[in-house]
């Protein structure tokens, strides 16, 4: 029991040190566009930099993956709230109802699913649209760069949001 308590106590410090190390590595990625509006009354308030440590935030992308909270991930990702999972589809045509079946058991259901289609916005098959609607979610299909930015905004607002992202370099 004492070993477990010691491990639980050291875990936050370990995570912080890994984040600091990964920030020093500076992976070659393209930064996401600024989430702040130009010429706004809110220019003096920057809520984006005040994100809690346990909250997921996309910080960049490249042709093969994404940078989330300072860590580079390769391949497709599925994010729900602050849960980050590797996702099987490698291109948009592989996104089918079965690849999103986690939403049949996940509670609470996200209010919106942001589908990052890769480099270009793709037409979502009507059958897939019906499946997503049957779970109770709304669907927004955009390119992966804008999907990551939209996820950041909605997640920081405290909304229950999900994102299914194909790497930006992929085009069908």
N, C-alpha and C positions, 0 to 999 in steps of 0.2 A: 504494500500500500504506500509506503514512504517513497519507493522508487517511482511509482506512478505520479505522486504529488510533485516530486522533484522534476519529472519530465514535463508535466503540465505547466509548472512554474517557469521552466526554461524555454518553452516553445515560443512565446511571443518575442523573446530576445533573439532566438535563432532566426525567426522570420524577418525581424528588423535587420539583422546583420546580412542575411541573404539578399534582401532588397537593396541595401547599401552597396554590396558587392556588384549586383547586377546593374545598378545605375552607373557604376564606374566602367563597365564593359562597353557601353555606348554602341549597341548594335546599329548597323546601317539600315535605318528605316525612314520612311517618309512620315513626317508628323501629320497628325490630323489637323484639320482647319480649326482656327480659334472658335470657341463656343460663345465668345462675347460678341455682342452686337456693336457695330461701329456707331459713333455719335449718339450714344445712349445716355440717359440720365444716370444709369447704373455703372458707368465706366469706373467709378471709384470703388465699387464693390466687386470683388472677385471671389465668388463662391466656389469656382472650379478648383482653386488651389486649397480649399479648406475641406477636401473630401476626407471622410474618415478612413483610417488605414485598412479597415476590414471591407471596404466597399470597392467593387471592381470598377476599373476605369481603363478604357482603351486609350493608349497614349500614342500609338503609331501603327503602321502597317507596311508591309512590303509585298512583293509578288507571291510569296509563299506562306505568309502567316501574319501574325499580329503581335504587338507589344501590349501586354496588360499588366498594370501595376509594376512596371519595370522589368517584367519577365517576357522574353521572346518565345512565342508559341508557333510551331509550324503546323500547317494544315488547317482544316476547317474546325470551327469552334461552335459550341452551343452554350449559351449563357442564360441563366434564369436568376433574376435578382443578383445575388452575389455568389452564385454557384457557376463554376466554369468547367466545361467538359469538352474532351476531344470529340469530334463529330465525324461520322463515317463518310458522308458524301464528299467526293473530291471535285465534282463539277455540278452545275445547276441541274442538269438532266437526271442526276441521281437523287435529287430531293423528292421523296415520295412520302406518302402517309406513314409507312413503316419507319422511315428515318426520323419521324417526329412523334413516334408512339409514346415517348416519355410523358407527353402531355395528357395521356389517358389516366395516369396514376398520380401525377404531380398536383399537390394542393398547397396553397391556393393557386388557382389558375391565373396565369398572367393576363392582364387586360389586353395586351397587344404583343404580337410576334413580329419582330423586325427581321425580314429575310434579306440577308446580304447576298446578292446574286453573283458576285465577282466583280469584274471590271465594268460590266454593262447591266442595266436593268433588263430583266427577262420577263416574259409573259408567264404568269403562274397558271398551271393547268386548272381548269374548273373543278375537277375532282379533288385536287389538293386544296383548293379554296374552300370547298364544301367541308372537307375533313377538318380544316383549321377552325372554321366557323362552328362546327359541331362540338368542339371542345370549349367554346365560349370565348375564344380570343378573336380579336380583330387582326387583320394582316396588313403589313406595309412591306412591299417588295421594292428595294432600291439597290444601288451599287453598294459594295461592301464598305467603302470608305464612309459614305453617308450613313449607312446602317450603324457603324460603330459610333459615330458622333451622336446620332439620335438616341442610341442605347445609353450613352453617357448622360445626356440631358435628362431623359426620363428616369433613369436610375437615381440620379442625384436629386431629383424632385421627390423621391421616395415612392414612386409608382412601381407597381409590380409589372415588370417588363421582361420579355425574353428576346434573345437575338440568336439567329442561326446564320452563321457567316461562312461563306466560301472565300478562300484567299483572293485578294484583289487581282492578282495576275492571271486568274482563270477566266477565260471567256468561252462560251459554248460555240 
